[in-house]
Amino acid sequence: MTKWELLRTFPKAYKGKHVHHPSVTMIRGKQVDVTTEWPVLVQGDGEILTKTPVNVTIEKNALLII
């Protein structure tokens, strides 16, 4: 997704309409491994936490992730 597409798509995330964009992948699970071809910064609650690869464990009602 280009920076321009990201800027246009991001506001749709608040209404849940971003999920239909071809560059968006929705995954459900309690634990997810994220790997990328090159390191990508990972943010949580607005803070940069680490770089990919990363293993994410979801705790019920703990955090809304967009």
N, CA, C and O of each residue as an XYZ file, in Angstrom:
264
protein
N       0.849     -1.157      0.000
C       0.000      0.000      0.000
C       0.904      1.232      0.000
O       1.824      1.333      0.812
N       0.642      2.154     -0.901
C       1.427      3.387     -0.950
C       1.044      4.287      0.226
O       0.013      4.084      0.866
N       1.878      5.272      0.495
C       1.572      6.214      1.579
C       0.255      6.930      1.313
O      -0.523      7.163      2.238
N      -0.002      7.283      0.048
C      -1.250      7.967     -0.304
C      -2.456      7.064     -0.026
O      -3.458      7.516      0.528
N      -2.356      5.786     -0.412
C      -3.449      4.842     -0.151
C      -3.671      4.669      1.351
O      -4.809      4.584      1.813
N      -2.576      4.618      2.103
C      -2.686      4.485      3.554
C      -3.424      5.672      4.155
O      -4.292      5.498      5.010
N      -3.083      6.871      3.713
C      -3.756      8.070      4.218
C      -5.242      8.067      3.879
O      -6.068      8.491      4.687
N      -5.582      7.590      2.688
C      -6.994      7.542      2.288
C      -7.754      6.429      3.009
O      -8.945      6.569      3.286
N      -7.074      5.337      3.310
C      -7.726      4.173      3.898
C      -7.826      4.255      5.418
O      -8.778      3.732      5.998
N      -6.871      4.894      6.067
C      -6.819      4.907      7.530
C      -8.107      5.403      8.184
O      -8.565      4.774      9.137
N      -8.717      6.503      7.718
C      -9.969      6.948      8.358
C     -11.093      5.907      8.278
O     -11.982      5.890      9.129
N     -11.057      5.054      7.274
C     -12.079      4.013      7.144
C     -11.972      2.975      8.260
O     -12.943      2.281      8.561
N     -10.794      2.870      8.873
C     -10.590      1.886      9.936
C     -11.504      2.145     11.127
O     -11.911      1.199     11.802
N     -11.831      3.387     11.396
C     -12.697      3.708     12.528
C     -14.120      3.200     12.329
O     -14.846      2.987     13.300
N     -14.523      3.005     11.078
C     -15.861      2.487     10.785
C     -15.820      1.018     10.364
O     -16.856      0.423     10.065
N     -14.621      0.438     10.343
C     -14.479     -0.960      9.957
C     -14.564     -1.202      8.467
O     -14.699     -2.349      8.042
N     -14.488     -0.154      7.657
C     -14.628     -0.302      6.208
C     -13.295     -0.529      5.496
O     -13.269     -0.727      4.281
N     -12.200     -0.503      6.236
C     -10.880     -0.727      5.644
C     -10.661     -2.195      5.282
O      -9.772     -2.512      4.492
N     -11.456     -3.079      5.849
C     -11.237     -4.513      5.664
C     -11.448     -4.973      4.230
O     -11.014     -6.067      3.868
N     -12.099     -4.172      3.414
C     -12.348     -4.553      2.022
C     -11.252     -4.080      1.075
O     -11.295     -4.386     -0.116
N     -10.267     -3.337      1.588
C      -9.160     -2.874      0.742
C      -8.287     -4.077      0.382
O      -8.011     -4.912      1.244
N      -7.845     -4.182     -0.877
C      -7.061     -5.347     -1.298
C      -5.724     -5.509     -0.570
O      -5.161     -6.603     -0.572
N      -5.208     -4.452      0.047
C      -3.935     -4.547      0.764
C      -4.113     -4.892      2.237
O      -3.128     -4.997      2.968
N      -5.349     -5.068      2.680
C      -5.632     -5.355      4.088
C      -5.940     -6.842      4.239
O      -6.751     -7.400      3.499
N      -5.284     -7.468      5.204
C      -5.531     -8.868      5.511
C      -6.041     -8.961      6.943
O      -5.398     -8.474      7.873
N      -7.186     -9.581      7.111
C      -7.755     -9.769      8.446
C      -7.441    -11.183      8.905
O      -7.654    -12.149      8.172
N      -6.930    -11.294     10.129
C      -6.604    -12.593     10.707
C      -7.222    -12.654     12.098
O      -7.077    -11.721     12.888
N      -7.906    -13.743     12.392
C      -8.460    -13.932     13.729
C      -7.658    -15.018     14.433
O      -7.278    -16.023     13.833
N      -7.416    -14.797     15.689
C      -6.721    -15.806     16.465
C      -6.287    -15.249     17.801
O      -6.262    -14.035     18.007
N      -5.949    -16.133     18.695
C      -5.461    -15.716     20.007
C      -3.962    -15.447     19.973
O      -3.423    -14.733     20.818
N      -3.304    -16.032     18.980
C      -1.864    -15.846     18.838
C      -1.541    -15.784     17.347
O      -1.991    -16.626     16.570
N      -0.755    -14.775     16.955
C      -0.430    -14.569     15.546
C       1.062    -14.297     15.410
O       1.622    -13.497     16.160
N       1.701    -14.958     14.457
C       3.093    -14.668     14.110
C       3.090    -13.774     12.885
O       2.446    -14.089     11.885
N       3.807    -12.656     12.957
C       3.895    -11.718     11.833
C       5.331    -11.714     11.333
O       6.260    -11.387     12.070
N       5.497    -12.084     10.057
C       6.816    -12.044      9.429
C       6.716    -11.221      8.153
O       5.673    -11.203      7.499
N       7.795    -10.544      7.801
C       7.833     -9.716      6.603
C       9.149     -9.943      5.881
O      10.098    -10.483      6.450
N       9.197     -9.526      4.622
C      10.418     -9.693      3.836
C      11.567     -8.881      4.407
O      12.719     -9.313      4.356
N      11.266     -7.713      4.951
C      12.268     -6.859      5.579
C      11.675     -6.365      6.896
O      10.452     -6.356      7.042
N      12.502     -5.954      7.860
C      11.978     -5.516      9.155
C      11.019     -4.332      9.025
O      11.312     -3.353      8.339
N       9.878     -4.440      9.690
C       8.859     -3.395      9.725
C       8.606     -3.060     11.192
O       8.499     -3.958     12.027
N       8.511     -1.764     11.507
C       8.238     -1.364     12.880
C       6.860     -1.845     13.309
O       5.904     -1.796     12.535
N       6.769     -2.307     14.540
C       5.515     -2.786     15.111
C       5.100     -1.812     16.205
O       5.880     -1.503     17.106
N       3.858     -1.332     16.115
C       3.346     -0.385     17.103
C       2.246     -1.031     17.924
O       1.487     -1.868     17.433
N       2.177     -0.630     19.169
C       1.097     -1.060     20.049
C       0.669      0.114     20.899
O       1.491      0.714     21.592
N      -0.594      0.443     20.854
C      -1.147      1.560     21.621
C      -0.403      2.862     21.317
O      -0.190      3.691     22.201
N      -0.011      3.026     20.042
C       0.639      4.258     19.611
C       2.129      4.329     19.865
O       2.766      5.324     19.520
N       2.693      3.302     20.457
C       4.126      3.276     20.762
C       4.831      2.251     19.879
O       4.295      1.174     19.618
N       6.039      2.592     19.417
C       6.842      1.620     18.673
C       7.386      0.619     19.682
O       8.044      0.996     20.652
N       7.106     -0.667     19.446
C       7.482     -1.710     20.388
C       8.690     -2.515     19.945
O       9.570     -2.817     20.751
N       8.734     -2.862     18.670
C       9.793     -3.726     18.157
C       9.739     -3.706     16.639
O       9.075     -2.856     16.046
N      10.435     -4.641     16.014
C      10.387     -4.833     14.561
C       9.950     -6.265     14.289
O      10.055     -7.137     15.151
N       9.459     -6.491     13.077
C       9.118     -7.851     12.682
C      10.403     -8.645     12.473
O      11.432     -8.069     12.119
N      10.358     -9.949     12.688
C       9.214    -10.789     12.995
C       8.775    -10.612     14.451
O       9.574    -10.278     15.325
N       7.478    -10.845     14.681
C       6.930    -10.687     16.029
C       5.820    -11.712     16.243
O       5.107    -12.081     15.310
N       5.691    -12.163     17.481
C       4.606    -13.049     17.881
C       3.681    -12.229     18.765
O       4.118    -11.656     19.763
N       2.400    -12.171     18.401
C       1.422    -11.376     19.140
C       0.419    -12.314     19.803
O      -0.178    -13.170     19.150
N       0.248    -12.140     21.104
C      -0.757    -12.890     21.844
C      -1.836    -11.911     22.281
O      -1.540    -10.899     22.916
N      -3.077    -12.209     21.944
C      -4.197    -11.324     22.239
C      -4.834    -11.734     23.564
O      -5.176    -12.897     23.777
N      -4.984    -10.745     24.450
C      -5.687    -10.982     25.706
C      -7.072    -10.357     25.597
O      -7.206     -9.208     25.175
N      -8.079    -11.092     25.968
C      -9.466    -10.657     25.831
C      -9.704     -9.304     26.510
O      -9.375     -9.110     27.680
N     -10.289     -8.367     25.737
C     -10.657     -7.029     26.213
C      -9.477     -6.187     26.700
O      -9.678     -5.239     27.459
N      -8.254     -6.513     26.280
C      -7.087     -5.780     26.762
C      -6.748     -4.573     25.897
O      -6.346     -3.537     26.426
N      -6.903     -4.683     24.557
C      -6.440     -3.624     23.673
C      -7.137     -3.730     22.326
O      -7.300     -4.826     21.788
N      -7.551     -2.585     21.779
C      -8.100     -2.535     20.429
C      -6.935     -2.353     19.473
O      -6.186     -1.383     19.592
N      -6.767     -3.269     18.524
C      -5.654     -3.204     17.578
C      -6.192     -2.868     16.205
O      -7.090     -3.535     15.692
N      -5.634     -1.823     15.617
C      -6.023     -1.406     14.267
C      -4.823     -1.557     13.360
O      -4.910     -1.265     12.167
